[in-house]
Amino acid sequence: MSSDITLASSTRTNLLSLNKTSRLIGRTQERLSTGLKVNSALDDALAFFQSEGLSNRAGDLASLKDSIDQGISTLKNAVLGAESVSELVEQAKGLALQAKQTTDTSERQNLANQFNVLRNQITDLANDSSYGGSNLIGQTADNLITTFDEDSDHKLTVTGTALDATGLSIELAASNFGSDANIDAAISDLDAALTEVRNVASTLGSSNSLLQIRFDFTENLINTLEEGAGKLVNADLNEESANLLSLQTRQQLGVVSLSLAQQSEQSVLSLF
């Protein structure tokens, strides 16, 4: 009787071993098909939720990165507009200086007309310097607020400055540049306008550089978070392939072992 129990136990052990190997093969095949060693919280709750947390933060930062990128484009466009306004102001100053060099009334009037056209172009250019509905240098200048973190605690606010003719205090050519005093007043206004435009362009450029640094930092942080999340749940495909081969070999040996055990049992039973 004890011999029968021993033989049954041996068979049962082989069957349990085969069943365990089959489960391991299934798990390894799933890892190979999904590329993940942790597919759900059932596999490893700690790793699964840690990875999920890192991935979620990376997703949130990706949205912020897009917003930062749009902020960079807005600032670049504003800087371009400010530089172009500066060129127009310099041209206007050139006309005023040219007017001062002549006493011919008709020539001064002609130069004054050109000056007034440039003045209008300054306003038009400033108002056309918008990006995505935001204009930092237009007649009604907008502010730019760029958020850097998920809780909106860290941000950069860029205050817009009107660089149109009115905002720069550039008046129409007084009395068609009829006197040197009129021209000198215009030149003084233009010098002040140039200083203002250059200061604004410099400030916008500095803000743009800061946003670019933040963009690069956020992009690198996202990559780090995604890499960390992957380390927690991603499978080593080379290792899993080797595991599968080993398990399949173990399974084949288990089948052979079970067959031999059954044959041995049948041989013993045939003696009774």
C-alpha positions as CSV (number, residue, x, y, z in Angstrom):
1,M,0.0,0.0,0.0
2,S,2.8,2.4,0.9
3,S,4.4,1.7,-2.5
4,D,1.1,2.8,-4.3
5,I,1.1,6.1,-2.3
6,T,4.8,6.8,-3.2
7,L,4.2,6.3,-6.9
8,A,1.1,8.5,-6.9
9,S,3.0,11.2,-5.1
10,S,5.8,11.1,-7.7
11,T,3.3,11.5,-10.5
12,R,1.5,14.3,-8.7
13,T,4.8,16.1,-8.1
14,N,5.6,16.0,-11.8
15,L,2.2,17.3,-12.7
16,L,2.5,20.2,-10.3
17,S,5.9,21.0,-11.7
18,L,4.6,20.9,-15.3
19,N,1.6,23.2,-14.3
20,K,4.0,25.7,-12.7
21,T,6.3,25.6,-15.7
22,S,3.3,26.2,-18.0
23,R,2.2,29.2,-15.9
24,L,5.7,30.6,-16.1
25,I,5.8,30.1,-19.9
26,G,2.5,32.0,-20.2
27,R,3.8,34.9,-18.1
28,T,7.0,35.0,-20.1
29,Q,5.1,35.0,-23.4
30,E,2.9,37.8,-22.2
31,R,6.0,39.8,-21.3
32,L,7.5,39.2,-24.7
33,S,4.2,40.2,-26.4
34,T,3.6,43.4,-24.4
35,G,7.2,44.3,-23.7
36,L,6.3,44.7,-20.0
37,K,7.3,42.7,-17.0
38,V,4.6,44.4,-15.0
39,N,1.3,44.5,-16.9
40,S,-1.0,45.2,-14.0
41,A,-1.0,45.8,-10.2
42,L,-1.4,42.1,-9.8
43,D,2.2,41.6,-11.1
44,D,3.8,44.1,-8.8
45,A,1.6,46.7,-7.2
46,L,4.4,48.9,-6.0
47,A,6.2,49.1,-9.3
48,F,3.0,49.4,-11.2
49,F,1.7,52.4,-9.3
50,Q,5.1,54.1,-9.1
51,S,5.5,53.8,-12.9
52,E,2.0,55.1,-13.4
53,G,2.7,58.1,-11.2
54,L,5.9,58.9,-13.2
55,S,4.1,58.4,-16.5
56,N,1.2,60.7,-15.4
57,R,3.6,63.4,-14.4
58,A,5.4,63.1,-17.7
59,G,2.1,63.5,-19.5
60,D,1.2,66.6,-17.5
61,L,4.6,68.1,-18.2
62,A,4.2,67.3,-21.9
63,S,1.2,69.6,-22.0
64,L,3.1,72.3,-20.2
65,K,6.0,71.9,-22.6
66,D,3.7,72.6,-25.5
67,S,2.5,75.7,-23.7
68,I,6.1,76.8,-23.1
69,D,6.9,76.2,-26.8
70,Q,4.0,78.4,-27.8
71,G,5.3,81.1,-25.4
72,I,8.7,80.9,-27.1
73,S,7.0,81.5,-30.5
74,T,5.0,84.4,-29.1
75,L,8.1,86.0,-27.8
76,K,10.1,85.4,-30.9
77,N,7.4,87.0,-33.0
78,A,7.3,90.0,-30.6
79,V,11.1,90.4,-30.8
80,L,10.9,90.3,-34.6
81,G,8.2,92.9,-34.5
82,A,10.1,95.2,-32.1
83,E,13.2,95.0,-34.3
84,S,11.2,95.9,-37.3
85,V,9.6,98.8,-35.5
86,S,13.1,100.0,-34.5
87,E,14.1,100.0,-38.2
88,L,11.0,102.1,-39.1
89,V,11.8,104.6,-36.3
90,E,15.3,104.9,-37.5
91,Q,14.0,105.6,-41.0
92,A,11.6,108.3,-39.6
93,K,14.5,109.9,-37.8
94,G,16.5,109.9,-41.0
95,L,13.7,111.8,-42.7
96,A,13.6,114.3,-39.8
97,L,17.3,114.9,-40.1
98,Q,17.1,115.3,-43.8
99,A,14.3,117.9,-43.4
100,K,16.5,119.9,-41.0
101,Q,19.2,120.1,-43.6
102,T,17.0,122.0,-46.0
103,T,15.1,125.3,-45.8
104,D,12.9,124.5,-48.9
105,T,9.3,124.5,-47.6
106,S,8.0,122.2,-50.3
107,E,10.8,119.7,-49.7
108,R,10.2,119.8,-46.0
109,Q,6.5,119.2,-46.6
110,N,7.3,116.2,-48.8
111,L,9.6,114.8,-46.1
112,A,6.9,115.4,-43.5
113,N,4.4,113.5,-45.6
114,Q,6.8,110.5,-45.8
115,F,7.4,110.8,-42.1
116,N,3.6,110.6,-41.4
117,V,3.4,107.5,-43.6
118,L,6.2,105.8,-41.7
119,R,4.4,106.8,-38.4
120,N,1.3,104.9,-39.6
121,Q,3.4,102.0,-40.7
122,I,4.9,101.8,-37.2
123,T,1.4,101.4,-35.7
124,D,0.4,98.9,-38.4
125,L,3.5,96.8,-37.9
126,A,3.1,96.7,-34.1
127,N,-0.5,95.7,-34.4
128,D,0.4,92.9,-36.9
129,S,3.0,91.4,-34.5
130,S,0.6,88.9,-33.0
131,Y,1.0,85.1,-32.6
132,G,-1.8,82.8,-31.7
133,G,-4.1,85.8,-30.8
134,S,-1.5,87.3,-28.4
135,N,0.3,90.6,-29.2
136,L,2.9,91.8,-26.8
137,I,3.7,95.0,-28.6
138,G,0.4,96.1,-30.2
139,Q,-1.6,99.2,-29.5
140,T,-3.4,97.2,-26.8
141,A,-0.5,95.1,-25.7
142,D,-1.3,91.7,-24.1
143,N,0.6,90.0,-21.2
144,L,2.1,86.6,-21.6
145,I,1.8,84.1,-18.7
146,T,3.7,80.8,-19.0
147,T,3.3,78.1,-16.4
148,F,6.1,75.7,-15.6
149,D,4.7,73.3,-13.1
150,E,1.5,71.2,-12.7
151,D,0.3,73.2,-9.7
152,S,0.7,76.6,-11.5
153,D,3.0,77.7,-8.6
154,H,5.9,78.6,-10.9
155,K,5.4,80.8,-13.9
156,L,6.8,83.6,-16.0
157,T,4.8,86.8,-16.7
158,V,5.9,89.0,-19.5
159,T,4.2,92.4,-19.5
160,G,3.4,93.7,-22.9
161,T,4.4,97.2,-24.0
162,A,2.6,99.2,-26.8
163,L,5.2,99.9,-29.5
164,D,2.7,101.7,-31.8
165,A,3.3,105.3,-32.7
166,T,1.0,106.5,-29.9
167,G,2.6,104.2,-27.3
168,L,6.0,105.5,-28.4
169,S,4.8,109.2,-28.3
170,I,5.7,109.7,-32.0
171,E,3.5,112.6,-33.2
172,L,2.6,113.6,-36.7
173,A,5.1,116.0,-38.3
174,A,4.2,119.3,-36.7
175,S,3.4,122.1,-39.1
176,N,4.8,119.9,-41.9
177,F,8.3,120.4,-40.4
178,G,7.8,124.2,-40.9
179,S,10.5,125.1,-38.3
180,D,13.7,123.7,-36.9
181,A,12.0,123.6,-33.5
182,N,9.3,121.2,-34.9
183,I,12.0,119.0,-36.4
184,D,14.1,119.0,-33.2
185,A,11.1,118.0,-31.1
186,A,10.4,115.1,-33.5
187,I,14.0,113.9,-33.4
188,S,13.9,114.0,-29.6
189,D,10.8,111.9,-29.6
190,L,12.3,109.5,-32.0
191,D,15.5,109.1,-29.9
192,A,13.3,108.3,-26.9
193,A,11.3,105.9,-29.0
194,L,14.4,104.1,-30.2
195,T,15.6,103.7,-26.6
196,E,12.2,102.3,-25.6
197,V,12.0,99.9,-28.5
198,R,15.5,98.6,-27.9
199,N,14.8,98.1,-24.2
200,V,11.6,96.2,-24.9
201,A,13.3,94.0,-27.5
202,S,16.1,93.2,-25.0
203,T,13.6,92.3,-22.3
204,L,11.6,90.2,-24.7
205,G,14.8,88.5,-25.8
206,S,15.8,87.7,-22.2
207,S,12.4,86.2,-21.5
208,N,12.6,84.2,-24.7
209,S,16.0,82.8,-23.5
210,L,14.6,81.9,-20.1
211,L,11.6,80.1,-21.7
212,Q,14.0,78.2,-24.0
213,I,16.0,77.0,-20.9
214,R,12.7,76.0,-19.3
215,F,11.6,74.2,-22.4
216,D,14.9,72.2,-22.6
217,F,14.7,71.4,-18.8
218,T,11.1,70.2,-19.1
219,E,11.9,68.1,-22.1
220,N,14.8,66.4,-20.3
221,L,12.7,66.0,-17.2
222,I,10.0,64.3,-19.2
223,N,12.5,61.9,-20.7
224,T,13.9,61.1,-17.3
225,L,10.4,60.4,-15.9
226,E,9.5,58.2,-18.9
227,E,12.8,56.4,-18.6
228,G,12.3,55.8,-14.8
229,A,8.7,54.6,-15.4
230,G,10.0,52.2,-18.0
231,K,12.7,50.8,-15.7
232,L,10.0,49.8,-13.3
233,V,7.8,47.9,-15.7
234,N,9.6,47.2,-18.9
235,A,10.8,43.7,-19.6
236,D,14.3,42.8,-20.7
237,L,13.4,41.1,-24.0
238,N,16.7,39.3,-24.3
239,E,16.4,38.0,-20.7
240,E,12.8,37.0,-21.3
241,S,13.7,35.2,-24.5
242,A,16.3,33.2,-22.7
243,N,13.8,32.5,-19.9
244,L,11.3,31.2,-22.4
245,L,13.8,28.8,-24.0
246,S,14.8,27.5,-20.6
247,L,11.2,27.0,-19.5
248,Q,10.3,25.2,-22.7
249,T,13.3,22.9,-22.2
250,R,12.2,22.4,-18.6
251,Q,8.7,21.6,-19.8
252,Q,9.9,19.0,-22.3
253,L,12.0,17.4,-19.6
254,G,9.0,17.4,-17.3
255,V,6.9,15.7,-19.8
256,V,9.6,13.0,-20.2
257,S,9.9,12.7,-16.5
258,L,6.2,12.3,-16.1
259,S,6.0,9.7,-18.8
260,L,8.8,7.7,-17.1
261,A,7.1,7.9,-13.8
262,Q,3.9,6.6,-15.2
263,Q,5.6,3.8,-17.0
264,S,7.4,2.9,-13.7
265,E,4.1,2.9,-11.9
266,Q,2.4,0.8,-14.5
267,S,5.3,-1.7,-14.3
268,V,5.0,-2.0,-10.6
269,L,1.2,-2.4,-10.7
270,S,1.6,-5.2,-13.3
271,L,3.3,-7.2,-10.7
272,F,0.2,-7.5,-8.6
